[in-house]
Amino acid sequence: MIDEFELPFDLRLERGETWQVLLPGGGSAGLDWQVEAGDSTVVEVDLQSIEPDPAVRPGGLTTYNIDRLLTLRAARSGTTTVSLRHIHPWETNEPPLRDHTISVVVDEVGVSPPAGDVRQVTDL
């Protein structure tokens, strides 16, 4: 399970700065991440698949656990939110298994402190 305390609730970036987090995949459960910025002119979202070598289980079954690298890029000064949902994509009327919102403030260069390094969210 995702420990939602691993993800920030508030994030402050400078224009042009990027922030990344590695989101764990859902393995054979079919879970995937849906990430949306409230205002994509303030923060640009890039979600990339990180595909490891397949794990071969006894009996020859191959399984994949595809992690996602989330990159937020501060495009212009302003305030927005970024929502992260861990979902089964085919369950359109079901609530997400995980739901987290990050409030993001983007300042002009030289106004905010550094946001930090790449963090890995674990414990799924």
Number of C-alpha atoms within 10 A of each C-alpha: 10 16 11 13 9 13 18 12 14 11 16 20 27 22 22 16 17 19 18 17 18 19 25 23 22 19 14 11 9 14 20 19 22 15 17 18 20 15 13 16 13 23 30 17 17 14 19 13 13 15 12 10 11 12 12 11 9 7 6 8 9 12 13 16 19 22 20 19 19 20 18 22 21 26 20 19 18 16 15 17 20 21 14 20 18 21 20 18 14 9 9 9 7 10 12 18 12 14 15 16 18 16 16 23 21 24 22 15 13 9 12 14 11 12 13 12 10 14 13 14 16 12 9 11
